[in-house]
Amino acid sequence: MELNEIVSRIVKGIKVIDDMTEIQRSANPPSIWGNYLKGVGCNYERDFQIELVEWWNNKYDDSCLEENISYPEKSPVGGTLWCDICLYETPSSGLRDSDEYEWAIELKLL
């Protein structure tokens, strides 16, 4: 799968997740106006990661996202050496014959 296809799908997912998320964060410090509105803009990176993986895997049959995959050359002991999401294309047989991923993606929310 090409990078532009992945980005295009994630962009579609942002809109869907923003409209459907039930996660609502409270203002920190507490605000006289109450909690933030629901949506991607107020979610933590981890919140978005979980919802993106769930949305993607329900929407697309040709590929799969997995979350928190350790880097192959690093040991996760004593640190957070995890890639946010990794993608592999789903074989037509439905059985994956390798532990390798086509793409490793680090999410950054602003």
C-alpha positions in Angstrom: 0.0 0.0 0.0 1.3 3.4 -0.9 1.8 6.2 1.7 -0.7 8.5 0.0 -3.4 5.8 0.3 -2.6 5.4 4.0 -2.8 9.2 4.6 -6.0 9.5 2.6 -7.6 6.7 4.7 -6.4 8.3 8.0 -7.8 11.7 6.9 -11.2 10.0 6.3 -10.9 8.3 9.7 -10.2 11.6 11.5 -13.6 13.0 10.4 -15.5 9.8 11.4 -13.7 9.5 14.7 -14.2 13.2 15.5 -17.9 12.8 14.9 -18.3 9.5 16.7 -15.9 9.6 19.7 -17.5 9.3 23.1 -14.2 10.4 24.9 -14.5 13.7 26.6 -11.6 15.2 28.5 -12.0 17.6 31.4 -10.2 21.0 31.4 -7.0 20.9 33.4 -7.1 22.9 35.6 -10.9 22.8 36.0 -12.6 25.5 34.1 -15.7 27.5 35.0 -17.0 26.6 31.5 -16.9 22.8 32.1 -15.3 20.0 30.2 -14.0 20.2 26.7 -16.3 19.3 23.8 -16.0 15.7 22.5 -13.7 15.4 19.5 -10.3 14.5 18.2 -8.9 17.9 19.0 -9.2 17.3 22.8 -8.3 13.7 22.9 -5.0 12.4 23.9 -2.8 10.7 21.3 -3.4 7.3 22.9 -7.2 7.9 22.7 -7.0 8.6 18.9 -4.6 5.7 18.4 -7.1 3.2 19.9 -10.0 4.7 18.0 -8.1 4.8 14.6 -7.1 1.2 14.9 -10.6 0.1 15.7 -12.1 2.2 12.9 -9.6 1.1 10.3 -9.8 -2.6 11.1 -13.7 -2.5 10.9 -13.6 -0.4 7.7 -11.0 -2.1 5.5 -10.5 -5.7 4.7 -7.4 -5.3 2.6 -5.1 -4.2 5.5 -4.8 -4.2 9.2 -3.5 -1.8 11.8 -1.9 -3.0 15.0 -0.9 -0.8 17.9 2.1 -0.5 20.3 4.5 -2.8 18.4 7.9 -2.9 19.8 10.8 -1.8 17.6 12.6 -4.9 16.3 16.0 -3.7 17.2 15.1 -2.4 20.7 14.0 -3.9 23.9 10.9 -2.3 25.5 12.3 -3.0 29.0 12.9 0.2 30.9 11.3 2.6 28.3 8.6 3.2 25.9 10.2 1.9 22.7 7.0 1.2 20.9 5.8 2.2 17.5 2.3 3.7 17.7 0.7 1.8 14.8 2.0 -0.7 12.2 0.2 -1.7 9.0 0.3 -4.8 7.0 -1.7 -5.8 4.0 -4.1 -8.7 4.5 -3.4 -11.7 2.3 -6.2 -13.0 0.1 -6.0 -16.3 2.1 -6.7 -14.3 5.3 -3.7 -16.0 7.0 -0.7 -13.9 7.7 2.6 -15.7 7.1 5.1 -13.1 8.4 5.6 -10.9 11.5 6.9 -8.1 9.3 4.9 -4.9 8.8 4.8 -2.7 5.6 4.6 0.5 7.5 5.4 1.8 11.0 3.6 5.1 11.8 4.2 7.4 14.7 1.1 9.5 15.6 1.5 13.1 16.7 -1.5 15.2 17.7 -1.2 18.9 18.1 
